[in-house]
Amino acid sequence: MSTKVTKEEALEYHRVPNPGKVAISTTTRLETQKDLSLAYSPGVAYPCEEIQKNPELAFEYTSKRNLVAVISNGTAVLGLGDIGAIASKPVMEGKSVLFKKFAAVDSFDIEVDEKDIDKFCDIVKAISPTFGGINLEDIKAPECFEIEKRLVEELNIPVMHDDQHGTAIITSAALINASEMMGKKLEDMKVVVVGAGASAIACSTMYKELGIKNLIMCDSKGVIHKDRTDLNKYKKEFITQTDITTMEEAFENADMVLGLSRPGTFTLEHIKLMSEEPIVFTLANPTPELFPEEVRSVKPKAIIGTGRSDYANQVNNVLGFPFIFRGALDVQARKINMPMKMAAAKAIANLAKEPITEELRASFGDLSYGREYIIPIPFDKRLMVEVSSAVANSAVETGVARVKDFNLEEYREKLASMI
């Protein structure tokens, strides 16, 4: 079945049967006068008074414990750029749909027409009591780094800019499995990252946490090296510790390239310089830096991933963010830290090694762990059990969870019952 869509089909999908993709539904009965008295006046006063005495009880008496804000100012919408807050709304509604459909997480999309960092942060902080978590989305670099950093520090609920960390988590899972297939230790690998925006910097940070030591980052002007005088503070963190100054030197015998840039930023001539069995992730969307068939024409043993659904090994953030927030919300985490992200990456990597279910086989064929299947597909329902439980457990172990009496096996059983 073709996954290609026309403009007319897409517009009709967003217009019919009702404009947009999300709506609000009630969770309690409202059929009688007593129900009305419980839901609103006078009954609603009692939980208000309890929450006034102990704000933490908002997790018990309101939807806060299962509610995420999807917030953007529309300055870096995937493939579209700075299109403005209101034009980003279809994307944010789409993110809300994914939260609900994949992980049963409720969310409101909130489009904030503000580019000033201070004002944007003040707005998000002011509305944060409503939510159990905040998913920042499509905010351009370098502002997104400062915005996320401030909100993580100043709020007591999990905040994650998915454009950064979602891609980092999914590609880390793919890297774990691909390096294992290559028979190479992470600490011995040479990794080239082409792109120096939010995703590239978050990926590089996580790769170093995984154990990668030799990482060369390239931006639109080439290799980020010590003689460059045009680097911002975020890029300076990734100045190569080698004497490499050219793209050709960077690609020479490299074990992996991560493309988070645009078509043509590296070429087949660069791929030819890599090791015989390289990992090649070309994630520019919708058109990758190089297509898989092009890469294979010069490196037939390459392990390849793209951001596209019509090729194997799609790096899709939906493998991560719904289940990461599911786990964080369920233990009422105060933040999403690096151990939680790493737990998510390892859980995703491990699930790819498990035999697929009969349900998946009926829809997608006989998928099995290998070069064409190094990460699960988004429709593997076991992701919620594996990833959410790993994230929740890590939150408890690292002391950022409010929930004290956490039983991992019982939680896994609860998640399984939800699917």
C-alpha positions in Angstrom: 0.0 0.0 0.0 1.4 3.4 -1.0 2.1 5.9 1.8 2.4 8.9 -0.6 -0.3 11.5 -0.2 -1.4 14.4 -2.3 -2.0 18.0 -1.2 -5.7 17.5 -1.7 -5.8 14.4 0.4 -3.9 16.1 3.2 -6.1 19.2 3.2 -9.3 17.0 3.2 -7.9 14.9 6.1 -7.4 18.0 8.2 -10.8 19.5 7.4 -13.2 16.5 7.6 -15.2 15.5 9.6 -14.2 18.4 11.8 -11.4 20.9 11.4 -8.2 19.8 13.0 -7.1 16.5 14.5 -7.8 16.7 18.2 -10.7 17.3 20.6 -11.5 17.1 24.3 -13.5 14.3 25.9 -14.7 13.9 29.5 -13.5 11.1 31.8 -16.4 11.2 34.4 -20.1 10.8 34.2 -22.3 13.9 33.8 -25.9 12.6 33.5 -27.7 13.7 36.6 -28.1 16.8 38.9 -25.8 15.1 41.4 -23.2 14.5 38.8 -23.3 18.2 38.0 -22.9 19.0 41.7 -19.9 16.7 41.9 -18.3 18.0 38.7 -18.8 21.7 39.3 -20.5 23.6 42.2 -20.5 22.8 45.1 -18.5 19.6 44.9 -15.5 21.0 43.0 -14.6 23.2 45.9 -13.4 20.2 47.9 -10.5 19.2 45.7 -9.6 22.8 45.2 -9.2 23.2 48.9 -7.1 20.1 49.2 -4.8 21.2 46.4 -4.5 24.6 48.0 -3.2 22.9 51.1 -0.9 20.6 49.2 -0.3 21.4 45.5 1.1 17.9 44.9 -2.5 16.6 45.2 -3.2 18.1 41.8 -1.7 14.9 40.5 -4.4 13.0 42.3 -7.5 15.1 41.7 -6.9 16.6 38.2 -5.8 15.5 34.8 -2.3 17.0 35.4 -0.8 13.6 36.0 -1.5 12.5 32.4 -1.4 15.9 30.6 1.5 17.2 28.4 1.8 20.6 26.7 3.1 20.5 23.1 4.5 24.0 22.8 6.1 25.8 19.8 6.7 29.2 18.5 6.9 27.9 14.9 10.5 29.0 14.3 11.9 25.7 13.0 9.1 23.6 11.7 10.4 20.4 10.1 11.1 21.0 6.4 9.3 24.3 6.5 11.5 26.6 8.7 10.2 29.7 10.4 6.5 29.7 9.4 5.2 31.3 12.6 3.2 30.1 15.5 -0.3 29.7 14.0 1.0 27.9 10.9 2.7 25.4 13.1 -0.6 24.3 14.7 -1.3 21.4 12.4 2.1 19.9 13.3 1.5 20.4 17.1 -1.9 18.9 16.8 -0.3 16.0 15.0 2.1 15.6 17.9 -0.8 15.5 20.3 -2.4 12.8 18.2 0.7 10.7 18.4 0.9 11.1 22.2 -2.7 9.9 22.5 -2.6 7.0 20.0 0.7 5.5 20.9 0.9 6.0 24.6 -2.5 7.1 25.9 -1.1 10.5 27.0 -3.4 13.5 26.8 -2.0 16.8 25.5 -2.8 20.3 24.5 -1.1 21.9 21.6 -0.1 25.5 22.5 1.3 27.8 19.8 3.1 30.8 21.4 3.6 33.8 19.2 6.8 34.9 20.8 10.5 34.7 19.7 12.1 36.5 22.6 13.7 33.9 24.9 12.8 35.6 28.2 9.2 36.3 27.3 8.8 32.8 25.8 10.1 31.2 29.0 7.9 33.4 31.2 4.8 32.4 29.2 5.6 28.7 29.6 6.4 29.0 33.2 3.2 30.8 33.9 1.0 28.1 32.3 3.1 25.1 33.6 1.0 24.3 36.7 -1.7 22.9 34.3 0.6 20.2 33.1 2.5 17.1 34.2 5.1 17.6 31.4 6.1 19.9 28.6 7.2 18.8 25.1 8.9 21.7 23.4 8.8 21.4 19.6 10.1 23.1 16.4 12.0 25.9 18.1 15.1 27.0 16.2 18.7 26.8 17.4 20.5 28.2 19.3 17.5 29.7 21.2 16.1 26.2 21.8 19.1 25.3 23.9 18.7 28.2 26.3 14.9 27.9 26.5 15.1 24.2 27.4 17.9 24.7 29.9 16.0 27.5 31.7 12.7 25.6 31.8 14.4 22.4 33.0 16.1 24.3 35.8 13.1 26.4 36.9 10.2 24.0 36.6 9.5 20.8 38.6 7.9 18.8 35.8 9.7 17.1 32.9 10.6 19.3 30.0 12.0 18.0 26.8 12.7 19.5 23.4 12.0 16.5 21.3 13.7 17.8 18.2 17.0 17.5 20.1 16.6 14.5 22.4 14.1 12.4 20.4 16.5 12.0 17.5 19.4 11.5 19.9 17.6 8.7 21.7 16.5 6.9 18.6 19.8 7.2 16.7 21.6 6.0 19.9 19.5 2.9 19.9 20.3 2.4 16.2 24.0 3.0 16.9 24.1 0.5 19.7 22.7 -2.3 17.5 24.6 -1.3 14.3 28.0 -1.2 16.1 27.2 -4.6 17.6 26.6 -6.0 14.1 29.8 -4.4 12.9 31.7 -6.0 15.7 33.1 -2.7 16.8 33.4 -1.2 20.2 31.8 2.3 20.5 34.9 3.7 22.1 37.0 2.6 19.0 34.7 4.1 16.4 35.2 7.3 14.3 31.9 9.2 14.0 31.2 12.1 11.7 28.2 14.3 12.4 27.1 16.6 9.5 25.0 19.3 10.8 25.4 21.4 14.0 21.8 22.3 14.9 19.7 21.2 17.9 19.4 17.6 16.9 23.1 17.2 15.9 24.3 18.7 19.2 22.0 16.6 21.3 22.9 13.4 19.3 26.6 14.2 19.7 26.2 14.7 23.4 24.5 11.4 23.8 27.0 9.6 21.7 29.8 10.8 24.0 27.7 9.5 26.9 27.5 6.2 25.2 31.3 6.0 24.9 32.1 7.5 21.5 35.5 9.3 21.8 36.4 10.3 18.2 33.6 12.5 17.0 34.0 15.1 14.3 31.2 17.6 13.8 30.7 19.6 10.6 28.5 22.6 10.0 27.8 24.5 6.7 31.4 25.8 6.7 33.1 22.5 7.3 34.8 20.8 10.2 34.5 22.4 13.6 38.1 22.6 14.6 40.3 24.7 17.0 41.3 27.4 14.4 37.7 28.4 13.7 36.8 31.8 15.0 33.1 31.8 14.1 31.8 29.2 16.6 29.0 29.8 19.1 29.4 28.3 22.6 27.4 25.2 21.7 29.6 24.3 18.8 32.7 25.0 20.8 31.8 22.0 22.9 32.5 19.8 19.8 35.8 21.1 18.5 37.6 18.1 17.3 40.6 17.0 19.4 42.4 15.8 16.2 44.2 17.8 13.6 41.4 17.2 11.1 40.2 20.3 9.2 38.6 19.1 6.0 35.6 17.0 5.2 37.7 14.5 3.3 39.9 14.0 6.4 36.8 13.6 8.6 35.4 10.8 6.3 38.6 9.0 5.9 38.1 5.5 7.5 35.1 6.8 9.4 32.8 4.1 10.9 29.7 6.2 10.9 28.1 9.4 9.5 25.0 11.0 10.9 23.5 13.5 8.5 21.2 16.1 10.0 21.6 18.7 7.4 20.2 18.9 3.8 20.6 17.1 0.6 24.1 17.2 -0.9 26.1 18.3 2.2 28.2 15.2 1.7 28.6 13.1 -1.4 29.3 9.6 -2.6 33.0 10.6 -2.8 32.9 11.1 0.9 31.1 7.8 1.5 33.8 6.0 -0.6 36.4 7.2 2.0 34.6 5.5 4.9 35.3 2.0 6.3 34.0 -1.0 4.3 31.0 -1.5 6.6 30.0 2.0 7.6 26.9 3.1 9.4 25.2 5.8 7.3 22.2 7.7 8.8 21.0 10.3 6.2 18.2 11.9 8.1 17.5 15.1 6.2 13.7 15.1 5.5 11.9 14.6 3.2 14.9 14.3 0.9 17.9 12.6 2.6 21.5 13.8 2.1 21.9 10.6 0.0 19.4 7.9 -0.7 20.1 4.3 0.5 20.5 2.9 -3.1 23.2 5.6 -3.7 25.1 4.7 -0.6 25.0 1.0 -1.5 26.4 1.6 -4.9 29.7 2.4 -3.3 29.4 0.7 0.1 27.2 -2.5 -0.4 27.8 -3.6 3.2 26.6 -0.3 4.7 24.0 -0.2 7.5 21.7 2.6 6.4 18.9 4.5 8.1 16.8 7.5 6.9 13.9 9.5 8.3 11.6 8.1 5.6 8.9 5.5 6.1 9.5 4.0 2.6 13.0 2.7 3.6 14.2 0.3 6.2 15.5 1.6 9.5 13.3 4.7 9.7 14.6 7.0 12.5 11.2 8.2 13.8 10.9 10.1 17.0 7.6 8.4 17.7 9.6 5.4 18.8 10.6 7.5 21.8 8.8 10.6 23.0 5.3 9.2 23.7 6.7 6.4 25.9 9.3 8.5 27.5 6.6 10.9 28.7 4.4 8.0 29.6 7.0 6.7 32.0 7.9 10.1 33.4 4.3 11.0 34.0 3.5 7.7 35.7 6.1 8.2 38.4 5.5 12.0 38.5 9.0 12.8 37.5 10.4 16.3 38.1 12.6 16.1 35.0 13.9 13.9 32.2 17.6 13.3 32.8 20.3 11.7 30.9 20.0 8.3 32.6 16.3 8.2 31.7 17.1 9.0 28.0 19.8 6.4 28.0 17.4 3.8 29.5 15.0 4.6 26.7 17.6 4.2 24.0 18.7 0.8 25.4 15.1 -0.4 25.7 14.5 0.5 22.1 17.7 -1.3 21.0 16.8 -4.4 22.9 13.3 -4.6 21.6 14.6 -4.8 18.0 16.3 -8.1 18.9 13.0 -9.7 20.0 11.0 -11.7 17.6 8.1 -9.7 16.1 4.5 -10.4 17.1 2.1 -12.2 14.8 0.1 -9.0 14.5 3.1 -7.1 13.2 4.1 -9.9 10.9 0.6 -9.9 9.3 0.9 -6.2 8.6 4.6 -5.7 7.8 6.0 -9.0 6.8 8.6 -11.2 8.4 10.8 -8.6 10.1 13.8 -9.9 12.0 16.8 -8.3 13.7 19.5 -7.5 11.1 20.9 -4.8 8.9 17.5 -3.9 7.5 15.9 -3.9 11.0 18.1 -2.4 13.7 15.3 -0.5 15.5 11.7 -1.4 16.0 8.9 0.0 13.8 6.6 2.6 15.5 3.6 0.2 15.5 5.2 -2.3 17.8 2.9 -2.0 20.8 5.5 -3.5 23.1 7.4 -0.1 22.9 5.1 1.3 25.6 5.9 -1.6 28.0 9.6 -1.7 27.4 10.5 2.0 27.0 8.0 3.5 29.5 9.0 1.0 32.2 12.7 1.6 31.6 12.2 5.4 31.8 10.0 5.2 34.9 12.4 2.8 36.7 15.4 5.1 35.9 13.5 8.1 37.2 12.9 6.3 40.5 16.5 5.1 40.7 18.0 8.6 40.0 15.7 10.2 42.6 13.7 12.5 40.3 10.3 10.7 40.8 7.7 11.8 43.3 6.2 8.3 43.5 7.9 6.4 46.3 6.3 2.9 46.3 7.3 1.8 42.7 7.0 -1.8 41.8 8.5 -2.4 38.3 6.8 -5.7 37.5 3.4 -4.4 38.6 4.0 -1.3 36.4 4.9 -3.4 33.4 1.8 -5.5 33.9 -0.3 -2.2 34.0 1.3 -1.0 30.8 0.7 -4.3 29.1 -3.0 -4.2 30.1 -3.3 -0.7 28.5 -2.4 -2.1 25.1 
